[in-house]
Amino acid sequence: MKAAYRLIVSMSLFLLTACSQNQPVKESQLALMKTTNPTPLGTERKNNSDRVEDIKRDVSSLPELYDVAVIKGEKDTLVVYKVKHMQRFKMKTIEKNLNKKLEKNHPKENFTVSSDYKIFLEAVRLNEGMKSGRLSHSKAEKRLEEIVKMTEDMK
């Protein structure tokens, strides 16, 4: 009985590892476990990569943060970040400082800021979809609006 149980367990493990060997790992699959540092991007048709890079650089300069995703849409700019473990007690202060910094350096932008892991994961998935070409500009903009609405609903 024990031998049959061991055989079943070992065969199951063998099959699971054999099936996953040739699958490429996406950033979104590891986004919650490690630093992914996705490249900032815009869903709008015109290229504003310099402005998006500036926003990411401003946010990344805060020492309490270790992973930042920035996605600029036509109306909204989504800024999602991860806070270092020992800094999580100061989440409200960090978000307040970040908002002040963004408003000061980029007054014309409409920012949506979040430290929620689910929102971060959705931003990374949107980033992957844009890079791979699976999402057109209009679909990416629509998805960005959905993510921004999710952040508003969570508050």
N, C-alpha and C positions, 0 to 999 in steps of 0.2 A: 504493500500500500504506500509506504513512504517512498519507495523507489519510483513508483509511477507518478507520484506527486512531484518529486524532484525533476523527473523527466519532462513533465508538462510545463513546469515553471522554467526550466532551462531552455526548452524549445520556444516558449513564448518570448523570452528575452532575446534569444537568437533571432527570431523573426522580426521583432521590433527594431533591433539594431541593424539588421540586414536591409530592412526597408528604408531606413533613414540615411543610409550611407551616401547616396548620390544626390540628395536633395540640397540645393544651395540654401544657405541660411540668409534670411532677409534681416535688414536692420531692425524692422519692427518686431521680429521674434526675440531679439535680445535687448530691446529698448528699455525694459524695466530692470534688467539685471546688470547692465554695464553702460558706460558712457558711449553714446552713439554720435553725438555732435553733428547732427545733420546740417547740410549746407542750407543757408537761408535762400528762399526763393519767393518769387512773386507769381500770382496767378493771372495778373493782368497781361495784356498783349504787349504793351510797351515795356521795354527793359529798364527797370529801376534797380539793378543789382547793386549799384554803389550805395544807394540809400538803405537797402535791406542789409547790406554788409555792415554799414555804420550802426544800425540798430542792434544787430547781433553783437558787435564789438562793445557797444555801450552796456548791454545786458551782461555779457560775459566778463566784463571788468569787475563786477561785484564779487568779492572773495567768497561769499557764502554759497554761490551757485557753482555747479559743476557740469551741467549739461543744458544747452539752450537750443530751442527750435524757433525760428522766426519765419512766418509766412505772411506776405503782404498781398492783400486783395485790392480790389478796386475801391471799396469803402473802408474796410477794416484791416488792421494789422494784428495778427495773432502772435503773441509772445508767450511761449510755454517754457518752463524751466524746472530743473530738479535742484533741490536744496541739499547741501551736505548734511549728513546724518546728525551731527552734534549741533547744527544750526536750526534744526526743525522747531525748537522751542520759540524761536523768534520769527515765525512765519509771517505774522501780521506786519511787523516792523520791516521785514525784508520786502514784502509786497508794496508797502507804503513808500519806502525809499526808491524802489524800482519805478513805481508810477511817477514819482516826482522827477526822477532823472530822465525818464522818457518824455514827459511833458515839457521839461525844460529844454532838452536837446532837439526834440522833434515836435514842435507845437502844432503843426498842421495835420499830424497823423491822428487817427482814431484807434486807440490801442485797446485790445482785449488781452488781459494778462491772467495767467493761470499757472498754478503749481501742481495741478491734479495729474496723476499718472495716466489716467484714462485719456485725458485731453492730449497729453504728451504723446501717447501711443497713436492716437488718431492723427496728430500732426505729422508724425513720422511716416505713417501709412500714406497720407496725402502726398508727402514729399516723395516717397518711393513711386507712387502712381504717376506723378508729374515727370520724374526723371526717366521712367521706363517708357513713357509715351502712351500709357494706358488711359490717361485722363487728358481730355482736351482742356483748353483754357476755360471754357464755359462750364464744363463739368467740375473742374477743380474749384472754380469760384463758387459754384453752388455747394460743393462739399465744405468749403471753408465757411460759408454762411451757416451751414448746419452745425459745424463744430463751435462757432461763436455762439450760436443759440444754445447749444448744450452747456457752455460755460455760464451763460446767463441764467439758465434753468437751475444750475447747481448752487447758485448763490442764495 
